[in-house]
Amino acid sequence: MTRKIDDTTRYERLRERYMNGDLDRRSFLGLLGAAGAAYGLVTPYRAFAQSVSQVRFDGWGGVVSEALRANAFDPFTAKTGIEVVDGTFGGGDEYISRVKASQPGEYNIAHLSGVFDYARYHGLGLTTKLNEERIPNLQYVIPKLVDVFRDITDGSLSCVPYDYGTTGLAYNRKYISDEEMQEKGAKILIDEAHKGKIGGWSDWRTRMWYASLQTGQDPNGVTDEEACWDAVRAHRDLALKYWGSGAELMSLLAEEEIHVTEGWSGRIYALQEQGHDIGYMDPPNGFGWQECMFVIKGSPLEACEELLNFMLDPATSIAVAEGQSYPPALDPQKVDLGEKIPTLPAFDPSGTLSGLTFADPDYWNGHEAAWSKTFGRVQKGY
């Protein structure tokens, strides 16, 4: 027992030095590896996690995956000996198709966006029931972000909330002023003046959300669908291209191939950090969302729960948030989030998220079959 406590203390001290910047990642992992070989640091955790050798994680790629790899996955592997194998996807529809075609246990944890995705997976019978006693760091999460998932799965959880953000309007200030953006808002994406320099995500939900704003309708209660589809077609005809990933979004803006698009708040902040003069604004009823780490049915639960708890550790969660530029799901009323996070787009210091408009899962999932099919046709030019 004494040896296990000493080993854990050694790990925590090394991790504290790493998070404080006193050790680079290579040195941190090397020292932990040496500690594991000399003191058997890995053994207790491997035994706890059912002797699982690896867990698969699928996420959004780019700066998001880089932040998770450096600040969560590599340290977790050094601590437990469990390898995190990560894959990427460009959108939720693409990924859920992969999961439905897979064998049980092939996919484990997914970085899902939106409560509607959680509801979709539950409807397909792909949820699990996590043992929250093994995820004590869940206590630090904003309650509102947890409760919406519990409502879908009868009080239990198949995920932990991890971050949130907005899909707002990104624009190059060399070509579009702040004043023009304030004047035109979402309608700038269907403005003839910027034909050929407009972009947009090839996602039916985002296209219909912004079409509802452009036609003066409630995104969670469209009354004139045809007006929305006319706006989607107008955007298609004016756009240079649809982008399919966060990396492509950043590249199109950085290379000035496009001057304006809707975009993910954290990716735009990352561009600003790189020195690009890209503005960002959330129009009224802009698209707010939260992301979760979802555990798929058939996964090794104890190993997944250990990873999720590690990821929710405030030191880890804050480091990942600073790396990916999205606010963490941690409650700012319970956890000191440091200096950078309060400057991120969409951050809510109150922890209530009352200023964000989220998609109603029943409404959007109820329209998925018809709207995704129609957008597929519109995307092809019909």
Residue pairs with C-beta under 8 A, 6 or more apart in sequence:
3 39
3 40
4 44
6 39
7 35
7 39
7 40
7 41
7 44
8 41
8 44
10 35
10 39
10 41
11 32
11 35
11 41
11 79
14 23
14 28
14 31
14 32
14 35
15 28
15 75
15 79
15 315
16 315
17 23
17 28
18 25
18 28
18 75
19 315
19 319
23 31
25 70
25 74
28 75
28 78
29 74
29 75
29 78
32 41
32 75
32 78
32 79
33 78
35 41
36 42
36 78
36 81
41 79
42 79
42 80
42 81
45 79
45 80
45 81
45 82
45 306
46 52
46 80
46 81
46 82
48 302
48 306
49 80
49 82
49 300
49 302
49 303
49 306
50 300
50 302
50 303
52 82
52 300
52 302
52 303
53 81
53 82
53 83
54 82
54 83
54 84
54 85
55 82
55 83
55 84
55 85
55 108
55 109
55 299
55 300
55 303
55 304
55 307
56 84
56 85
56 86
56 87
56 106
56 107
56 108
56 109
57 68
57 73
57 84
57 85
57 86
57 87
57 108
57 109
57 110
57 111
57 307
58 86
58 87
58 88
58 89
58 95
58 107
58 109
58 110
58 111
59 65
59 68
59 86
59 87
59 88
59 89
59 110
59 111
60 88
60 89
60 111
60 245
60 246
61 88
61 89
61 90
61 245
61 246
61 247
62 245
62 246
62 247
62 250
62 267
63 246
63 266
63 267
63 270
63 323
63 324
63 325
64 111
64 246
64 266
64 324
64 326
65 86
65 88
66 323
66 324
67 319
67 320
67 321
67 322
67 323
67 324
68 86
68 311
68 320
68 323
68 324
69 86
70 323
71 316
71 319
71 320
71 323
72 84
72 310
72 311
72 316
72 319
72 320
73 84
73 86
75 310
75 316
76 82
76 84
76 307
76 310
76 311
77 83
77 84
79 310
80 306
80 310
82 303
82 306
82 307
84 307
89 95
89 98
90 244
90 245
91 202
91 203
91 244
92 112
92 113
92 114
92 117
93 203
93 372
95 110
96 117
96 120
96 121
96 124
98 107
99 107
99 110
99 121
99 126
99 296
100 124
104 297
104 298
105 298
105 299
105 300
106 298
107 296
107 299
108 295
108 296
108 299
108 300
108 304
109 293
109 294
109 295
109 296
109 299
109 304
109 307
109 308
110 293
110 294
110 296
111 162
111 291
111 292
111 293
111 294
112 118
112 121
112 159
112 291
112 292
112 293
112 294
113 289
113 290
113 291
114 205
114 289
114 290
114 291
114 358
114 359
114 361
114 364
115 148
115 149
115 152
115 290
115 358
115 359
115 361
116 205
116 359
116 361
116 364
116 365
117 294
118 149
118 152
118 158
118 159
118 292
118 294
118 361
119 152
119 361
119 362
119 365
120 365
120 368
121 127
121 158
121 294
121 296
122 152
122 153
122 158
123 365
125 297
126 296
126 297
127 153
127 158
127 297
128 158
128 295
128 296
128 297
128 299
128 301
129 153
129 156
129 157
129 158
130 156
130 157
130 158
130 159
130 160
130 295
130 301
130 304
130 305
130 308
131 301
131 302
131 305
132 138
132 157
134 302
134 305
134 306
134 309
135 160
135 305
135 308
135 309
135 312
136 309
137 309
137 312
137 313
137 314
138 146
138 160
138 309
138 312
139 334
140 312
140 314
140 317
140 330
140 331
140 334
140 335
141 160
141 161
141 312
141 329
141 330
141 331
142 161
142 329
142 330
142 331
142 351
142 353
143 331
144 351
144 352
144 353
145 161
145 164
145 290
145 329
145 353
146 157
146 161
148 290
149 157
149 158
149 159
149 161
149 292
150 156
150 157
152 361
158 294
158 295
159 292
159 293
159 294
159 295
160 292
160 293
160 308
160 311
160 312
160 329
161 290
161 291
161 292
161 329
162 291
162 292
162 293
162 311
162 312
162 317
162 328
162 329
163 266
163 290
163 291
163 320
163 321
163 324
163 326
163 327
163 328
163 329
164 288
164 289
164 290
164 291
164 326
164 327
164 329
164 346
164 353
164 356
165 264
165 265
165 266
165 288
165 289
165 291
165 326
165 327
165 345
165 346
166 264
166 265
166 282
166 286
166 287
166 288
166 289
166 345
166 346
166 356
167 201
167 206
167 209
167 262
167 263
167 264
167 265
167 286
167 287
167 289
168 262
168 263
168 265
168 268
168 280
168 281
168 282
168 283
168 286
168 287
168 345
169 181
169 185
169 186
169 188
169 189
169 260
169 261
169 262
169 263
169 280
169 281
169 282
169 283
169 286
170 253
170 260
170 261
170 262
170 263
170 268
170 271
170 278
170 279
170 280
171 181
171 188
171 259
171 260
171 278
171 279
171 280
171 281
172 253
172 256
172 258
172 259
172 260
172 276
172 277
172 278
172 279
173 277
173 278
173 279
174 256
174 259
174 277
175 194
175 197
175 259
176 188
176 194
176 259
176 260
176 279
178 279
178 281
180 188
181 188
181 279
181 281
182 281
184 191
185 213
185 281
185 283
185 284
186 210
186 213
186 214
186 283
187 214
188 194
188 260
189 198
189 200
189 210
189 214
189 235
189 238
189 260
189 261
189 262
190 214
190 231
190 234
190 235
190 238
191 198
191 238
192 238
194 238
194 259
194 260
195 238
196 238
196 240
197 240
197 257
197 258
197 259
197 260
198 235
198 238
198 239
198 240
198 258
198 259
198 260
198 261
199 239
199 240
199 241
199 242
199 243
199 249
199 252
199 253
199 257
199 258
199 260
199 261
200 206
200 207
200 210
200 235
200 239
200 242
200 243
200 261
200 262
201 207
201 242
201 243
201 244
201 249
201 261
201 262
202 242
202 243
202 244
202 379
204 371
204 372
204 374
204 375
204 376
205 359
205 364
205 371
206 262
206 287
207 232
207 235
207 375
208 219
208 222
208 228
208 232
208 367
208 371
208 375
209 219
209 287
209 359
210 231
210 235
210 262
210 287
211 227
211 228
211 229
211 231
211 232
211 235
212 218
212 219
212 222
212 228
213 219
213 283
213 284
213 285
213 286
214 231
215 224
215 227
215 228
215 231
217 223
217 224
217 227
217 228
218 285
219 285
219 287
219 357
219 359
220 357
220 359
220 360
220 363
220 364
221 363
222 228
229 374
229 378
232 375
232 378
233 378
236 378
236 379
236 381
240 252
240 257
240 258
241 252
242 379
243 249
243 252
243 261
246 264
246 267
249 261
249 263
249 264
249 267
250 267
250 270
250 271
251 257
252 258
252 261
253 261
253 263
253 268
253 271
253 276
253 278
254 271
254 274
254 276
262 287
263 280
265 280
265 282
265 325
265 326
265 344
265 345
265 346
266 324
266 325
266 326
266 344
266 345
267 325
268 278
268 280
268 345
269 280
269 325
269 344
269 345
270 324
270 325
271 278
272 278
272 280
273 325
280 345
282 345
282 346
285 357
286 357
287 357
287 359
288 346
288 353
288 356
288 357
288 358
289 358
289 359
290 329
290 353
290 358
291 326
293 308
293 311
295 301
295 304
295 305
295 308
310 316
311 317
311 320
312 329
312 330
314 330
314 335
317 328
317 329
317 330
318 328
318 330
318 335
318 337
318 338
318 341
320 328
321 327
321 328
321 337
321 341
321 344
322 338
322 340
322 341
325 344
326 344
326 346
327 337
327 341
327 344
327 346
327 347
327 348
328 337
328 341
330 337
331 351
332 342
332 348
332 349
332 350
332 351
333 350
333 351
334 351
341 347
342 349
346 356
348 354
348 355
348 356
